[in-house]
Amino acid sequence: MSLMPGPSRRSLLTLAGVGAGAIVLSACGDGGGGGTGSGDALTVVTSNYPLSYVVDRVGGDRVEVTDLATPGADAHGLELSVKQVMAVQEAALVLQIPRYQAALDDAISSGPADNVLDVSSIIEMLPADGGDEHGHDEHAHASDGGDAEHADEEHSGHDHGPTDPHFWHDPLRLAEVADALAARLGEIDPEGAEAFTAAAAEVRSDLEALDAELDEQFDTVDGDRTFITSHAAYAYLAARYDLHQVGIAGVDPETEPSPRRLLELEQVIDEEGVTTIFFETTASPKVAQTLAENVGVDSAELDNLETRLDEDADYPAVMRNNCQKLLESWA
């Protein structure tokens, strides 16, 4: 998301949206107008699975969810077609995590300003460096996003700005989004306001129960509870449950670690007895698996929840599964 000398494919599509998009949508016979989908349902656009999970549960039958992210793909690198840009601009509501996906930011900036719910205005976002408050002088703590000294020179991916976008790994923050969503949907569809509020209360109850369950599980492990991930996508999980995340790369999965960073990671593995290095389906596992092989530890997958990888595993199920994998690595 760094500045480029010429227009990107993404920006060209955005610019083309207002003109060509209308023709495309007319030809395809979908997209709707006035923020309505099939029937009288409100169209709500999201760009990752946790947001879709919340919208689906809070909105129920009164809402039609359009998730722009491709299952199994890196949601950070989202690109939009002209048709999708028009869908964003014509939706009743768009859930946005600013600077998480530049393509969505571009589409929003060229459309109406009154159909957006900015997640960062609802919850407290952690800084991009992970908001380390626990201190590890010999190597950065909990949400160490990589070798800061070399980050700028080696960064060729996405600029997420000063905050970490991966808030959904904290169930209580996701519950706050559900509450705000219910209020906003109630303004758009007053007849459904009571149903939205009741649904959001149920979502909050479920997420609070999940939080308590995870807290109890993580508390069974003493010590520093260190885990190494291919990129620092789990800072909110670490902050909520007092874990120690160490990212091979920073919040951007495309950042390449420096040789110095890899040596630091080997030191962390040795000093803290790390048994497993975790990679993600939506980011290349090569660096994580190579590091694991070089130091003689296991590698395993954590689901970053950016897209839904298994239709039989919803948000709470994936959070529990990730928890179990982490617990097994500390056993």
PyMOL commands that set and color helices and strands:
alter all, ss='L'
color gray80, all
select helices_A, chain A and resi 9-28+49-62+75-77+82-90+102-109+119-121+148-154+167-169+171-188+190-218+235-241+259-272+286-295+315-330
alter helices_A, ss='H'
color red, helices_A
select strands_A, chain A and resi 42-46+63-67+93-96+116-118+226-231+244-249+276-279+298-301
alter strands_A, ss='S'
color yellow, strands_A
deselect
rebuild
show_as cartoon
